[in-house]
């Protein structure tokens, strides 16, 4: 039977609505087998209801009406108090909707949000594991009611989809249910930004003509203020024009699709400040001049953070176990698998997942591909990781150096050069090629090494980036290259399946998750083309830890953003390839970062939410 307890209409005597008044009935043997559901969270007697459910096997709880009628704080408090003592298998959700569809919608909407926050706190406090919290959500949102009311005609799979916390819902190849389109781009500071439009407007207007955004959007720093010397102002507008080939359904957001955008002054007229169009242009130049294509694949490191149980305003790592720890992976496996499934659903092939050296740090490596797709994919990967982790009441961050006493996070990228279906970065199979590379590979990589100090202004875009790039941290702090040398910023790699002593790609290590991936790959491609154009040659590889060399033969790369910006200011090659206006804009934004964080030294941690 269902019993109304707690608050109600004005004719109700609240003092008599305390569920503790039911103890005599619950103790009566005549009713010992009668299952009793206390409705409305028994508010304001939620603690009393939780107690009764914990000591009487026949007592169940339903928090409908309390959610969504109470304030946000009240809803959170009521649900949290119910879960303090009540068995998780005995708490249920109902909308308590009536008459109008909106009442059902509000009940569902607020239940999801409140339950996410309450269970997220339980995970952060150590009361529940992530798997237990997911199981509890599935039970509360459907399975408990199905079992209690014997609604056996509802299948288990439908029950899981009702929860919305485990299944993604809309298949990625199904457009019928798409209601909104997310227009996604990244600015010169590496922020992921978006505008969302209804699908009807997208189909009839945006797909062809785009939508407007201020020109100043490319001159904003990580602190979200326009840079004064970026060459852009609030006057003027550009069009965000979708590249429909990049569209994909978002697995974690029901009824939403995302698409990467290019920036045009008007339809068909490229804007010289657009990072994605800059990369597209250099891809065309590379093919036109050399008949070659650059491919790339990213390895993204990030932290998963939880609230500190002793300080709810502070985030700490999800765990404290070491590199490649199975314990660490198990702590986050449900999240990592959800991320992996989402990426695969969007056509981004995950090749490897593992725990990294930091407490709560993980890495996802994805399959390499044409460099435009690689840049798009890593942008979507960051979007996916942040969103999926947030759904669990946690926080993911790609910030280069969040914890001063723990390792930093990079976004290493592996680069190879192709002519059609042939990897021409790789040397000949007779092992006669120097360093296992072809002449094309050597010259291309020599160009990247030559321009590396300037490239850092794009791949390590924040002052915080240089807190990560330190000697003996495998982040590439020295001006050198090496064969399978993880201390070198450029490392030639020989993965399984390649011939003995030959290499298939090189790894660029001095890049992090705050970098705009399109700008980063554009700079690498430009530098490589300069190496081919001038037939630059590689120096002798460094096959030891560079910090062990005391003869001064190997110098440090720029140790601050200020130093890399000065190198970029003097680099005429990158200005030529990337375009002088864009490079000046980047320099202006970077200088604003330097000035801002010089005045606000300890505010970088606040960027964990946006990066």
ABEGO torsion letter per residue (X at the ends): XBBBBEBBBAABBAAAABAAAAAAAAABAAAAABBBBBBGGGOAAAAAAAAAAAABAABBBBABGAOAABBAAAAAAAAAAAAAABBAAABBBBAGBBGBAAAAAAAAAAAAAAAAAAAAAAAAAGABBAAAAAAAAAAAAAAAAAAAAGBAABBAAAAAAAAGAABAEBBAABAAABABBBBBBBBAAGBBBBBBBBAAAAAAAAAAAEBBBBAAAAABBAAGBBBAAAGBBABEBBBBBBBAAABBBBAABBGBBBBBBBBBABBGBBBAABAAAAAAAAAAAAAAAAGBBBBBBBBBBBBBBBBBAABAABBBBABABBBGBAAAAAAAAAAAAAAAAAAAAAGBBBABBBBBABBGBBBBBBBBBBAAAAAAAAAAAAAAAAAAAAAAGBBBBABABABAABBBBBBBBBBBBBBEABBAABBBAAGABBGGBBAAAAAAAAAAAAAAAAAAAAABABAAAAAABBBGAGAGABBBBBBGBAABABBBBBBBGBBBGBBABBBBABBBAABBAAAAAAAAAAAAAAAAAAGBBBBBBBABBAAABAAGABBBBBABAAAAAAAAAABAAAAAAAEAAAAAAAAAAAAAAAAAAAABAAAAAAAAAAX
